[in-house]
């Protein structure tokens, strides 16, 4: 384990930080440990943490997807537009998911087959998909969805736990197995570590990247549909800015922005740190803008600290002067 013992275990630092945050929250609010607050802690950010799971694979693979929040909005708007046109809601849901898959594959094509940087491609997607979403719903919100659809986003399924939280738990297990115990997961790491070596080894790099971007678009679409169900209406600006929190969660979890390293355990701890931090600031009546500033600072630190540790390690071992 390089970089000063991977900063004496990045996951260990996250766990210590989580303990401190939880202790402070308990001290400052008698409501913090209530079952309702714990469920609410997850439910208010459930769509972001769902997308963060697949973003983990994309970044470990050496790429990034800045368009996920716009794909969330696009899928929700496609669903709402189809429903308003008289399409049955189940088919409208399928339409929203297919829109997300198409957006993901479109991104993947330009990255995997044309060779454009994913940063540029998905930044263009961030703008373009949001524009399509706004065209579909124009300036008015679309609602009046079937009661059963709204209940999917709001009604508890198992005790106080909602459908969205159950879906998150299932995806966490599936993606953990995929990343750490499957051939695809090994290929994700190999490509992220050394793209050229992976190509010379005969790995189907393009197929892996297309698969990841397709999955990213589909899961972002699923999150967008769950968000629409939770809110009960759809607007063209849905999920705007969510990409900041999503990327912060992944990078704070110890996933290298350059690809090739990281694990889902660290991302899981990062999710708990950020959700508890936001929840604590909310209970302390700290404004949303201040909360966003804190999350932005965490994003900067999550990139700077590991890089500084690597530099110190290199100098200590005589690799740099």
C-alpha positions in Angstrom: 0.0 0.0 0.0 1.8 3.1 -1.2 1.3 6.8 -0.5 2.2 6.6 3.2 0.2 3.5 3.8 -2.6 5.0 1.6 -2.7 7.8 4.2 -2.7 5.2 7.0 -5.8 3.8 5.4 -8.1 6.4 3.9 -11.1 4.3 4.9 -9.8 4.5 8.6 -9.7 8.3 8.4 -13.2 8.3 6.9 -14.4 6.1 9.7 -12.8 8.3 12.4 -14.4 11.4 10.7 -17.8 9.7 10.7 -17.5 8.9 14.4 -16.7 12.6 15.1 -19.6 13.9 13.0 -22.1 11.5 14.6 -20.9 12.4 18.1 -21.3 16.1 17.4 -24.8 15.6 15.9 -25.9 13.6 18.9 -24.6 16.3 21.2 -26.4 19.1 19.3 -29.7 17.5 18.5 -32.0 15.3 20.5 -33.8 14.3 17.3 -30.7 13.0 15.5 -31.0 9.3 16.5 -34.7 9.1 15.8 -35.7 6.5 13.3 -37.5 9.1 11.2 -34.4 11.2 11.0 -32.2 8.3 10.1 -34.5 7.3 7.2 -34.9 11.0 6.2 -31.1 11.3 6.2 -30.9 8.7 3.4 -34.2 9.6 1.6 -33.3 13.3 1.0 -30.2 12.3 -0.9 -31.1 8.8 -2.1 -30.9 9.6 -5.8 -27.4 11.1 -5.5 -26.0 8.1 -3.7 -27.6 5.7 -6.1 -25.8 7.4 -9.0 -22.6 7.6 -6.9 -22.4 3.8 -7.0 -22.1 3.5 -10.8 -19.9 6.7 -10.9 -17.4 4.8 -8.8 -16.9 2.2 -11.6 -16.6 5.0 -14.2 -13.9 6.9 -12.3 -11.9 3.8 -11.4 -12.0 3.0 -15.1 -10.2 6.3 -15.7 -13.2 8.2 -17.0 -15.8 10.6 -15.6 -19.4 11.3 -16.4 -20.4 14.9 -15.7 -23.8 14.4 -17.5 -25.4 12.2 -14.9 -27.5 14.9 -13.3 -28.7 16.1 -16.7 -29.6 12.5 -17.6 -31.6 12.3 -14.4 -33.5 15.4 -15.5 -33.9 14.1 -19.1 -35.3 10.7 -18.0 -37.8 12.4 -15.7 -38.9 14.8 -18.4 -39.2 12.0 -21.0 -41.4 10.1 -18.5 -43.5 13.2 -17.8 -43.8 14.2 -21.5 -44.9 10.6 -22.5 -47.4 10.5 -19.7 -48.8 13.9 -20.7 -49.2 12.6 -24.2 -51.4 9.8 -22.9 -48.8 7.0 -22.6 -49.6 4.6 -19.7 -47.2 5.2 -16.8 -45.4 1.8 -17.0 -44.5 2.5 -20.6 -43.5 6.0 -19.8 -41.1 4.6 -17.1 -39.6 2.4 -19.8 -39.3 5.4 -22.1 -37.4 7.3 -19.4 -35.0 4.4 -18.8 -34.4 4.0 -22.5 -33.6 7.7 -22.8 -31.0 7.3 -20.1 -29.5 4.2 -21.7 -29.4 6.1 -25.1 -27.6 9.1 -23.5 -25.1 6.8 -21.8 -24.3 4.9 -25.0 -24.0 8.2 -26.9 -21.4 9.3 -24.4 -19.7 6.0 -24.5 -19.5 6.0 -28.3 -17.6 9.3 -28.4 -15.3 8.2 -25.6 -14.7 4.6 -26.5 -14.8 4.6 -30.3 -13.9 8.1 -31.3 -11.4 8.6 -28.5 -12.6 12.0 -27.2 -11.9 12.8 -23.5 -14.8 11.9 -21.3 -14.6 15.2 -19.5 -15.4 17.1 -22.8 -18.0 14.6 -24.0 -20.0 14.5 -20.8 -19.7 18.2 -20.2 -21.3 18.7 -23.6 -23.9 16.1 -22.5 -24.5 18.0 -19.3 -25.6 21.0 -21.4 -27.3 19.1 -24.2 -29.4 16.7 -22.2 -30.6 19.5 -20.0 -31.6 21.5 -23.0 -33.6 18.6 -24.4 -35.3 18.2 -21.0 -36.3 21.8 -21.0 -37.7 21.6 -24.5 -39.9 18.6 -23.6 -41.5 20.2 -20.5 -41.0 23.9 -21.5 -41.4 26.2 -18.5 -44.3 24.4 -16.7 -44.1 21.6 -14.2 -45.9 18.3 -15.1 -47.5 16.4 -12.3 -50.8 14.6 -11.5 -49.1 11.2 -11.8 -50.9 8.1 -10.8 -51.1 7.6 -7.0 -49.2 4.3 -7.1 -46.3 6.1 -8.9 -46.0 8.8 -6.2 -46.2 6.1 -3.5 -43.1 4.5 -5.0 -41.1 7.5 -4.1 -42.7 8.3 -0.8 -44.4 5.3 0.8 -42.4 3.0 3.2 -41.9 -0.5 1.9 -40.2 -2.4 4.8 -41.1 -0.7 8.1 -40.0 3.0 7.6 -37.7 2.1 4.7 -38.8 3.3 1.3 -38.5 1.6 -2.1 -35.7 4.0 -3.1 -33.6 2.9 -0.1 -34.2 -0.8 -0.8 -33.1 -0.2 -4.5 -30.0 1.6 -3.2 -29.1 -1.4 -0.9 -29.6 -3.9 -3.7 -27.5 -1.9 -6.2 -24.7 -1.5 -3.6 -24.5 -5.3 -3.2 -24.7 -5.9 -7.0 -22.0 -3.2 -7.8 -19.8 -4.4 -4.9 -19.8 -7.9 -6.3 -19.3 -6.7 -9.8 -16.3 -4.5 -8.9 -14.5 -6.7 -6.4 -15.5 -10.3 -7.4 -16.1 -10.4 -11.2 -14.1 -10.4 -14.4 -15.6 -7.1 -15.4 -14.5 -5.5 -12.1 -10.9 -6.7 -12.7 -11.0 -5.2 -16.2 -12.3 -1.9 -14.8 -9.2 -1.7 -12.6 -6.7 -2.9 -15.3 -8.0 -0.3 -17.8 -8.0 2.4 -15.2 -4.4 1.6 -14.2 -2.9 1.5 -17.7 -5.1 1.9 -20.8 -2.4 1.1 -23.3 -1.2 -2.1 -21.5 -4.9 -3.2 -21.4 -5.2 -2.7 -25.1 -2.0 -4.6 -25.8 -3.2 -7.4 -23.6 -6.2 -8.0 -25.8 -8.8 -6.6 -23.4 -11.9 -5.3 -25.2 -11.4 -1.8 -23.9 -14.1 -0.2 -26.0 -16.7 -2.7 -24.9 -15.9 -2.2 -21.2 -16.2 1.6 -21.6 -19.4 1.3 -23.5 -20.9 -1.0 -20.9 -19.9 1.4 -18.1 -21.3 4.5 -19.8 -24.5 2.6 -20.8 -24.9 1.5 -17.1 -24.2 5.1 -15.9 -26.9 6.5 -18.1 -29.4 3.8 -17.2 -28.9 4.1 -13.4 -29.0 7.9 -13.6 -32.3 7.6 -15.4 -33.6 5.3 -12.7 -32.5 7.8 -10.1 -34.3 10.6 -12.0 -37.5 8.6 -12.2 -37.3 7.9 -8.4 -36.7 11.6 -7.9 -39.9 12.4 -9.9 -41.9 9.9 -7.9 -40.6 11.4 -4.6 -41.4 15.0 -5.7 -44.7 14.1 -7.5 -43.9 16.5 -10.4 -41.2 17.2 -13.0 -39.5 20.3 -14.1 -36.8 20.9 -16.7 -34.2 21.9 -14.1 -34.6 18.7 -12.0 -31.4 17.5 -10.3 -29.4 20.5 -11.6 -26.1 20.6 -9.8 -26.3 17.1 -8.4 -23.1 16.1 -10.2 -21.1 18.0 -7.6 -22.3 16.0 -4.7 -22.1 12.7 -6.6 -18.4 13.2 -7.7 -17.5 14.5 -4.2 -18.9 11.3 -2.6 -16.8 9.1 -5.0 -13.6 11.1 -4.6 -13.9 11.5 -0.9 -14.3 7.7 -0.7 -10.7 7.3 -1.8 -11.3 6.7 -5.6 -8.4 8.2 -7.6 -9.5 10.9 -10.1 -6.9 9.4 -12.4 -8.4 6.0 -12.2 -7.1 2.5 -11.3 -7.7 2.6 -7.5 -10.5 2.8 -5.0 -13.1 0.5 -3.6 -16.8 0.6 -2.7 -16.2 0.3 1.0 -14.6 3.7 1.0 -17.4 5.1 -1.1 -19.9 3.6 1.4 -18.1 5.4 4.3 -18.0 8.6 2.2 -21.8 8.4 1.7 -22.3 8.1 5.4 -19.9 11.0 6.2 -21.6 13.4 3.7 -25.2 12.4 4.6 -24.5 12.8 8.3 -22.7 16.0 7.8 -25.5 17.5 5.7 -28.1 16.2 8.2 -26.2 17.7 11.1 -25.9 21.0 9.4 -29.6 20.9 8.5 -30.6 20.2 12.2 -28.3 23.1 13.2 -30.2 25.4 10.7 -27.2 26.0 8.5 -28.3 27.3 5.1 -28.1 25.3 1.9 -25.5 27.6 0.4 -23.2 27.0 3.3 -23.8 23.3 3.1 -22.8 23.4 -0.6 -19.7 25.3 0.2 -18.7 22.7 2.8 -19.3 19.9 0.3 -17.2 21.8 -2.3 -14.4 22.1 0.2 -14.5 18.3 0.8 -14.3 17.8 -3.0 -11.1 19.9 -3.1 -9.6 18.1 -0.1 -10.5 14.7 -1.5 -8.3 15.4 -4.5 -5.5 17.4 -2.9 -4.8 15.2 0.2 -4.1 11.9 -1.6 -2.0 13.7 -4.2 0.0 15.5 -1.5 0.5 12.1 0.2 1.8 10.5 -3.0 4.2 13.4 -3.5 5.5 13.1 0.1 5.8 9.3 -0.4 7.8 9.7 -3.6 10.2 12.2 -2.0 10.6 10.0 1.1 11.5 7.0 -1.2 13.9 9.1 -3.2 11.8 9.1 -6.4 11.7 12.9 -6.6 14.1 15.6 -5.6 
